Amino acid sequence: MSRTARTEVFALLALTFVVSFCSFAYEFVYSELLTVMYGGTVTQYVITIGLYFVSLGVGAALSDDLTGERASNLFRTEVYLALVAPAGFLLIVALNSVRLPQAVPAELVWAVARSPVVAVGFLSGFELPLLTRMVDETGGGSAVLPPAVTRAAESLHRGVVRVLGVFWHAEPATDARSGLSLVLAMDYVGGLAGAVVYAQVLYPGLGLIPTVFVLALLNGLAALALLGGYSTRWSVGGARGRLVSRESATLVVVCLLVTASCGVAVANSSAVDRELSELYLEQQVENDYPPGAMDAEVLGQRTTPYQHVVEYERTWTGAGPNPHFAGETERCLRLGGAVQLCESWADPYHQGLVDVPMSRFAHSPETDVLVIGGGDFVAVDALREYDVSVDQVDLDAAFMSYAREDQFLSRWHEDAYEYDRLNTTVDDGYAFLSETEKRYDLVLLDIPGATDDDLLPLYSTEFYGSLRDNLSPDGVVAVWVYDENAYAQHNKAFVNTVGDAGFTQYAPYWAWADVDADGTDERVERFYLLAPSDRSAFDAEKSTAYVRQHRDRYRDLRWRELPRYNGVEVNSIFDPNYDVLIDT
């Protein structure tokens, strides 16, 4: 093989690495984006990967029908990918940012939201067949590497074949490696690099929105590399004039514009990420209310290794009195897709989580409380009022660090992280329970709602079994729950799961407050107290100030036998029941 041919093969293999890198990374970008928009990590990743590979196969099968120069078709493929991939990303965001008419079928929205995955997979399917034929046209894989490297590779190859010979009929191939074997090998290497770099660098360092523009930029640069290498008219070095006869100046200009636009987006990644995220997040909040009823403004956002943190203001713009909170505007905090705290109900939520169950226990350091979650430290602040000993376990150290410094959250936790009877551990709650031998009088679950399958372990029979095992003889678990009337299927799966873990008694109740300042208390949040056996009755004389304030509401608070629903499966770590998840 001549030096020129060897150089061309190296260039094509490098191009294979780049396009494979992008193709695999797009798959993860879309999977994560669909998870953010619709929830269900496993579901979205499985569907995305399946659609991607089917589309990849269809594209590869149709590659034989592409006529003309290989370089010309590959150039067009890279230009189309640089256009379609970010456009598809923005389409998915738009579907979740606009208020769609109720007449639009959910199945249609589902299909449209996943059409970018199909489009990118289909276009990516053209790449390997085209590159394989281009490598073969240069002389295949013979003598591509320098002699010394070739000899070392052959020695390694013979050793590997000997190992294969133990299990298969095998002997070293003497023929030159085909272009297919070289291109496939580089494709796998590029795919692995795309997966690793996406997971370790692009997503945590830039976020989803800048990442998709980085990948589109690489596709655009690949197209320009083909243009420079295969066109006399456009080549800076006057290489073989094969591409110019197939491509118009218009397509070349489009390529340049798309590549330049992606470059600008990458150079200003922080601003692009902020503007697009805020547009989506604000519209998402507003879509929770009737049209024109609420206006949202994002005040700040950041991403931790585990969740997206957003602070925003919501302003009532509807007709008539505001039924959601007093006044016109209030500040809220979202973690991922769920509202974590709003000014109007921050107090009643924590009163329900802390003050009601604390009516059963002594207000002294001898009472041991475990808080799982609660990285905003607001529950710890409420417990501090009772002088109890607190162990807190939260997985997200970055969010806890943010909560310590954030001015908005500081108003609610009042530096509770400095409480002298607080021991905070950065760990997974399930792992902590499996390792500790301590027994607790009260366990507070201040964790996100069951909106994503990443949270399935925290709603599993194994997790609640560990909670039961770590309770003192009179200990109880307090947990916020979804209203059983609004989320009946979830509630049945949750109750059966808890019952399967060994809990037999529960005490359901609401937290009450006048959140809209109309002079009437409203039901704010729903809670259950859980116990694995009979517990002493609630004593109004020993209750907390909050319970005494609302004594009429809690007069009938009592233990009941936990129901069991026939035909409803429990949620287990190794046998999940997705009915326990809530479609928000």
Number of C-alpha atoms within 10 A of each C-alpha: 13 11 9 10 16 21 14 17 25 16 16 19 23 17 24 27 24 23 25 25 27 26 28 23 26 27 21 20 25 25 22 20 19 22 18 17 19 18 23 22 18 14 16 21 20 12 13 22 18 14 20 26 18 16 21 23 17 18 23 21 14 13 18 11 8 12 9 12 14 20 21 22 20 25 25 19 22 26 26 21 27 28 21 18 25 22 16 21 23 16 17 21 21 15 16 19 19 13 15 12 7 7 6 9 10 10 9 9 15 13 11 15 21 22 16 23 27 21 21 24 29 25 23 28 25 24 25 22 22 21 23 22 15 20 25 16 13 18 18 23 22 15 14 22 13 9 10 9 11 13 12 10 13 13 11 11 13 14 13 13 16 15 11 13 13 9 8 10 9 12 12 13 10 6 8 12 14 15 23 18 13 18 25 19 15 21 24 16 16 25 22 17 19 25 20 14 15 24 15 10 13 21 19 16 14 18 18 21 23 24 25 28 27 23 27 30 27 21 31 30 23 23 28 21 15 23 27 20 22 22 23 18 17 19 19 11 12 13 15 14 16 19 25 18 13 12 16 10 10 9 13 19 11 15 25 17 13 21 25 15 16 26 19 14 21 23 14 12 20 14 13 17 18 15 13 13 18 20 16 18 22 19 20 18 21 22 20 12 13 10 12 12 16 21 19 22 18 22 13 12 16 13 17 13 13 14 15 15 18 22 20 21 17 20 19 22 15 16 8 8 14 19 13 14 21 17 14 14 17 17 18 22 22 19 18 19 22 13 15 20 20 19 16 21 21 16 20 21 23 21 23 25 26 24 23 24 23 24 20 21 19 15 17 12 13 12 17 22 26 26 24 23 23 19 27 25 24 25 25 29 20 19 24 18 11 18 17 20 22 24 17 24 23 22 17 17 16 15 21 19 12 16 20 19 11 12 11 14 19 16 10 19 18 15 17 20 21 13 15 11 15 19 14 15 15 16 17 15 23 19 12 16 22 15 9 9 10 12 19 24 21 26 28 22 18 21 18 18 19 25 19 24 21 12 16 20 19 22 24 26 23 21 23 23 21 19 24 24 18 22 22 14 13 16 22 28 24 25 20 23 18 19 14 12 8 9 16 14 15 22 20 22 25 26 22 21 27 28 23 20 22 18 24 20 22 26 18 17 20 23 26 23 21 17 22 18 15 13 9 10 14 14 13 17 21 19 21 20 22 25 27 24 15 14 16 9 10 17 12 15 8 14 19 20 12 17 23 17 11 14 14 10 14 17 13 11 18 17 19 14 13 17 13 16 10 8 8 17 19 25 27 19 15 9 10 17 21 18 20 27 24 18 13 13
